Amino acid sequence: MGEKTINMGGIHPPDIFGLQEEKLKLLKNIFPKLRIISRGEDLIVIGDPKEVAFFEAKFAAMSAHFERFGKLTEENILEIMAQQNGFLPVAGEDDKADELLLYGRNGMAIKARSPNQRRMVSSFKKHDMLFAIGPAGTGKTYTAVALAVRALKNKEVKRIILARPAVEAGENLGFLPGDLKDKLDPYLRPLYDALRDMIPPSRLATYLEDGTIEIAPLAFMRGRTLDNAFAILDEAQNATESQLKMFLTRMGKSAKFIITGDITQIDLPRHQVPGLLRAVKILNHIKGIDFVFLNERDVVRHDLVTRIIEAYEDSVKKDAGEKSEDKKDTKNRQSPD
């Protein structure tokens, strides 16, 4: 058992961990085998010496990022975990032209429009498995589906498998009207919407009927081997570690996998650690797997969406700050003169 005390070098703990220590909780979820204790400007880490050393190296990269940019988001932490050298990739592809992926219905040009969407396309040419992580509206699912449809049209794969955890349905699934398909369709609707933009209705109906394209809950993947397939797991932040491992190990010969998720929209019970957080840490060194992190610069919905995301983030920070000040005031009032 090893123990290491890491001094934060003058960085105010709330600046790097968050006012409610939400980023410290994230680190504890990523490193469940370590005991991580925050004491003032010291961080005490206890556990296996190799794991402690790995944590120390990653925390040094996090501190360096904060020193350079003045902020450290949860997405930054995950991106640092995914980088083998501990440093973030240089983002500077804004001047590149949109990359055409395919022509959809009525000749609509479907393109990778943002820097990290283009990075998804570039990375997927070199890797058989890709994780695309980012907030809502960044086009990660749409880009993944476009890549899958292009691969099917080019006969690079024989079928497309689209899966989602049905965690939103919870225990109320049985109370919804209709058969199993009717019950699950609302939770898979975003995938249908993307496909309808890219494939003519009659052909899409044929593909869905003959199994060329399959849209199913994640649980339906158990026990299968997906050969010559392009598989997408959407909303992966709502898959447990065992569920995500189950999906990843379905990969058969000549298969391509994309896993998308948004760590800010986790619907799992509080006691369950999202498998996506663990995957970022333990799979980043495996050849053939890559991680792309999208952010507000990649939002492709209405301009208001970017402003809404930023407004909510600012509100959360403001509320957390007010709660922190209230606690200080209460403590001061309770202190004897």
N, C-alpha and C positions, 0 to 999 in steps of 0.2 A: 504494500500500500504506500503510495507516494503522496506528498503534500507540498503544495507550492503557494507562496504568498506573492501575488502580483500587485505591484503598486501602479496606480492609474496615472501617475506622473502629472498631478495637478489638474486632471480632468474632473469636473464636478460630476459625481455619480449619476444624478438625474439627467444630465446632458446626454449621457451615453446609454443609460438603461431605461430612461423614461421616468416621468414623475410618479407613475404607478408601478414602476419596475417591470413593465410589460416585456421589454427586451431581455431582461434578466430571466424572466419566466420562459421566454423563447429559447434561450441558451440552455436552460435546465431541461427543456423538452428534447433539444437536439443531443444533449449529453446526459441521458438518464442514468448512466452508470457512475457519473461523477457527483460528488457533493460540492456545490458551489455556494459560498457564503460571502455576502457583501458586508464589509465593515469599514465604514468611512471611505477613504480613498484606497483601501486595500481589498483585494479579491482573493479569498482563500479557496483553493481547489484541491480536493482530496479524492484519490482513486488510483487506478492502475497508472504506473509511471508513464507508459507510452501514451495513454489517453490524456494524461495531464499535460505532457509535453506538446501534444497535438493541439489541445485547447489553448495553451500559452501562445503558440505560434499564430493561431487564428485570432486570438484576442489582440495580439500585437498589430495584426493587419487591420482589425476593426478600429483600434486606437489611432493608427496612422491615417485611416480614411477620415475619421472624425477631425483630426488635427488639420487635414488638408481642406475638407469641404465644410466643416462646421456643423455637420449633422450626420446621423447614422440611422437609417430606416431599417425596418424588419427585412425589407427586400434586399438592402445592402448586406445585411448579416448573412442571409441565405446565399447571396451571390458570392460572398467571400468564402463561405463554406464549400461552395462548389468549385472554386478555383484551386487547382493543385499548387500554384505558387503563392496563393493567399492574396493576390492583388486583383483588382477589378479590371476587366478588359477596357480598352480605350474606346469610348463612344464618340464617333465623329463622322458618321456616314449620312448626315442630314442632306448633304448636297447630291447624293446619288439619286438617279432617276428611279421612279417606281418600277418594280420588277413584275412583268406580266407572268401570271401563273397559268391561266387558261381563259377561254371565252365561255361564258355561261349562257343562260337563257337569253334569247333575242340578241345574241352577239355581244352581250355585256362583257367588257374587259374586267377580269378579276385580277387584282394586282396586290403585291406586298407593298404597302404605301409608306410605312414608317421605318425608322432605322432598325428597330429590333424585330419587326416582321421580316425585313430583308435578311437580318442575321439568322432568323429561323430557317429561311429558305437556303441560305448559304451553308449553315451547319448541317442541315438534313442531307445535303449532297455528300457529306463526308461521314455521317454517323447513322447507324441503323436505329438508334433509340435517342429520342430528344425529349427533354423536359422543358416546357414553356410556362414560366411562372410570372404572373402579373395581375394587376387589378382589372376590374370590369371595364369593358369598352376598349381594350387595347388590341382586339382582333386576334387573340391567340387561338381561340377555337376556330374561327372562320378561316384563318390562314392554314391551320392544321387540316381542316376538311378540304380546302382547296388543293393542298398538296396530295391528299389521298385521292381525290377525284382525278387529278392530273395523272397520278400513277396508274389508276385504273384505265383511263383512256389510252395511255401509252403502253398498256399491257405489261407493265412492270410488276403488277400484282393481279391476282384473280378475283379478289374480293376485298370489301371494306367492312371492318367491324368497328362500330361506334358504341362505347359503353359509358355509363354514368352511375355513380352510387345513387341509390334511391333514398338517401338518408332523410331528405326533406319530407318524404311520405310518412316516415316513422310508423307508429302503430295504427295510424288512421287509414292506412292503405286499404284494409279490408272493408272499410265503410264506404269507399267510393263506389259509384255505380259502374256496371259493365263487367266484362271479362278482364283477364290480366292485362291484355294489351290496352284496353280502355283506361284501366287504372294507372298504368305507367306512362302512357303517352304524354300527359302534361309535363312530366319531369324530363322527358327526352325531346320536347318541342324545339328547343334552340338548335338541336342537331338537324331536325327535319327542315327547319327554316333555312339553314345554310345550304343544305342539299338542293332545295327548291330553286335557289339562285343559280345553281351550277348545272343542273341536269333537267332536260325537258320532262314535263309531268308524266307522260306515257312511259318513257324509258325508266324514270325513277320508280314508277309503280311496278314495272317488270322486275327491276333490280331487287326491290324489296320483297317481291313475291317469290322469286327464285333463289333468294339468299345471297345474291351477288353483293348486296348491301344489307347489313344486319345492324339494327339498333336495339340494344338490350341493356338491362340493368347489370351492374358489375357482378352481382352474385351469379349470373348466368354463365360467366366465363369459367367457373370452377370445373376442373377435370378435362379441359379442352386443350388441344394443341393447334395453334393458328399458323398453318403453313401458307406460304405464298399470299399473305394477307397484309393489309395496311390497317393497323389497329390504333384507335384513339381512345384514351381514357380522359374524359372531360370532368371538370370539378373534382380533381383528384385530392384536393385538400380535405374532402369529406370521406376519404377512404382510410381505414385503419392501417396500421403497419402490416398486419397479416393479409388484409385484402389487397393492398398494393403489391406486396410480394407475390401473392397468388396471380395477379394480373401480369406482372412482368415476366413471370416464369411460364406463361402460356406461349411465349414467343417460339415459333417454329422456323423451319428453313425458309429462306428468302422472304422473311417478314420484316416489316418496318413498323416501329411503334412511336407514337407521340403521346406524351402525358401532359395535360394542361391543368393549371390550378391557380387559385387566388387565396393566399394565406390570410387575407383580411376578411374572408367570408367563410369561416369554419363553422359548420353546424353540428359537429360531433359533440356528444356529452363531454363535460369538462374533464372527466377522469380519463378520457381516451386521448392518446397522443396521435395526431395526424401522421399517417405514414409518409406524407410528402416531406415533412420536416426531417425525418430520419433519412429519407432517401437522398436528400441534398448532401448530407454529411457522408454517408457510407458508400455512395455510388460514384462520387466525383472523380475517383482515380481509375475507373474502369474504362479501358479502351473501347471505343465504339459507342459510348454514351456521352452526351453533351447537355449542358444547361444554358438556356437563354432566359434572361430576366427582362420583362417589359415594365414600363413605367408610364407616368402621365403624358410623356412626350409621344407615346404611341397611341393615344386615344383617337379613334377614328369615327366616333359617333358625333353628335352635334357638339359644337364648341362649348355649349353650356355644361356638357358632361364633365369636361376637365375642370371647369370652375366649381361644379358641384362637389367633385371629389376633393378638391383643395379646400373648399369651405368646410366640409365635414371633418377633414383632418385638422384644420385650424381650430374648429369647435371642440374636438376631443382634447387637444392640447390645452385650450383655454380652460375647459371644465376641470381637467386634471390639475392645472395650476391653481384654480380657485379652491379646490378641495384641499390641496396641500397648504395653502395659506390659512384656510379655516382650521385645519388641524393645529397649525402653529399658534393661531390666536387662542384656541381652546386650551392648549397646553400652557400658554403664557398666563391665561386667566386663572388656571388651576395652581400655578406656582405660588408659593408663599412669598410675601413681600420681604 
